[in-house]
Amino acid sequence: MQIIETPIKDLLVIQPDVFKDDRGYFFECYNEERFRKEGLTMRFVQDNESKSAKGVLRGLHFQRPPFAQGKLVRVVKGAVMDVAVDLRSGSPTYGKWHSVVLTEENKTMFWIPEGFAHGFVTLQDDTVFNYKCTNVYNKASEGSIRWDDPDINVDWNIDNPILSEKDKISPFMKDFVTPF
């Protein structure tokens, strides 16, 4: 397993060891002992999975404390451009974003700790996306920031994404008070 630091502190790209042969492949997508040896001590309590058509954009979402969530995300089938935005008050990278392309071929995972908004846009039809979460979902604690916020200026590389009604009306960063 290779852990790659990003320009934003605590946001990590994880490349697992993948063993391939003529039968297919095998890899450990999570091994608590190996993660702990690498200094990653998160505890997961909920797994989520979504399936989306090409061009679906989900985000930018987060959970407020005390239900804030860290997420270890990966693609099971298809491909996404995955994005995390730093919402931690006092962080030198507050409001900055980082993206990673996650595919079924590259098996790359993205660790997004508490204090970040998260979103992704699907690059292929029938994309299956998996989230391991450090806290349970709580509707009253959910929050979002507008996907096309000009102050964050994420380059989603898509003109007309397919959005939920909630994501169409999320607040802008300038109207946001960070709970982190």
N, C-alpha and C positions, 0 to 999 in steps of 0.2 A: 504494500500500500504506500502510495506517495501522497503526501500532504503538501499542497501548494498555497502559499500565502498570496493574498490579493493586495492591491493598493489600499484597501480598507481593513483596518485592524479587526481581527477576530473572524472575518469572513473568509472561509477556506474552500478550496477546490480539492476534492479527494479523488484520486485515481486508484481504484483497487487493482490488485493482481488478478488478471484474467488468464485462465488456463484453457487453451483451445486445442482441439484435435479433430480428427475426421468425424467424430460423433457430434461435435458441437462445442460448447464451452461450459466452464464452471467458474464462479467467483463468489466470495463472501461479500455480501452487500453491507453487512454489519456484524462485527465481532467485538463485544464489549471489552474483552481483555486486550485485544490489539489496539482498539481506540484509546483505552486508558494508558497503555504504554506510550502512545503518541501524545499524551497530555489532554486528550479529549474525554472529559468526564461527564458528559451529558447523560441523562437518564430519559429514555423514551417511554411514554405512557399511552400513545395513540398513534395508529397508522391510518392514513387516508390514501385514497386512490381516485383519480379522475380520468375520464376519457373525453377527448375533444377532437373536433374536426379541424382541418387546417385553417389557420387564420383566427382561431379563438384566442382572445387575450383575457387572462384572468389576473386581476390585480389593479392596483397595488394594495395588498391586504396585510393586516397585523391584528394582534390581540393585545389589549391593554392589560397592565398588571391589575390584579394578581393572576390573571390567566395568560400572561405573555407566553409566547411559544418560541422555542428554537426549532428549526426544521432542518432535517437532513433529507434532501430531495434528489430524485433521480428519475430517468425515463426508462420504462420497461419496454415500450414499443413506440416507434416514431422518433420525433425530435422536437425540442423546444429551444427558444432563447429564454433563459432564466435570468431574472433581474432581482437584485436586492438594493434597497435604498436605506442609508443610515439615518435613523431617527433619534439617535442617542444625544440628549442635550449635553453640551460641553464637548462633544467629540469634534476633533479637527476636521473630520470628513462628514459632518452633519449635512444632510441633504444631497450627498454625493451617491452615485450608483455604480454598480459593477454588474456585468453580465457574463454568462457562461453558456455556451451551446452544449446541451445535454442530449445525447442520442442513445438509441438502443445499441448502436455499434461501439461507441466510445466508452460506455458504462460509467462515465464520469458522474460524480456526486458533488453536491454543493451544500456546504454547511452554512446555514443562516441563523445566527444566534438571536436571542431576544433583543429587541430594540431596533429591528429592521422591518421595513415593509417589503413584501415579496410579491412578485408577479411573474407571469410567463406568457409567451405567445407561441402557439403551436406552428411548426414548420411543415408538418405532414398530417394527412388525414389519419383518423383513428389513433391518435397519440394517447398512450396510457402513461400517466404521471403518478409517482408514488411519493408520499411525504411521511417521514417518521417525525413525530412531534413530542416535545418535552413537556407539554401540558395539554389538558383536555380543551376542546372547543367550548366556548361560552358565548352565546349570542349577544348578551348584554355588553360583552367586552370587545366585540369585533369593531374594527375601524378600517378605514381605507383612505387612500389619497388618489387623486385623479391620475389616471394612466398617462395622460398627455399634458401634464402640468409643465408649463413653460419654464418655471424656476428650477425644476429637476432636469428637464430636457432629455429624457431617455430616448435613445435612437432605437425604436422598436423595428425599424426597417419594414413597416407595413402602413399602408395608407388608410384602409378601411377595415379595421379588425372587427370581429364578431364579439360584442360585449353584452354582459348582463345589464339589466336596468340599473342595478346598484352601482356598477362600475361607471356607467355613463354620467351619474350625478355625484360621484365622490367629491369631497372638498379639495380645494387647491392647497398647496403647501403654505402659501402666505396666510391662509385662514386656519392653520393647524397649530395646535399647542401640543408639543410632544409629551406623552405620558412617561417617557423613559428618562 
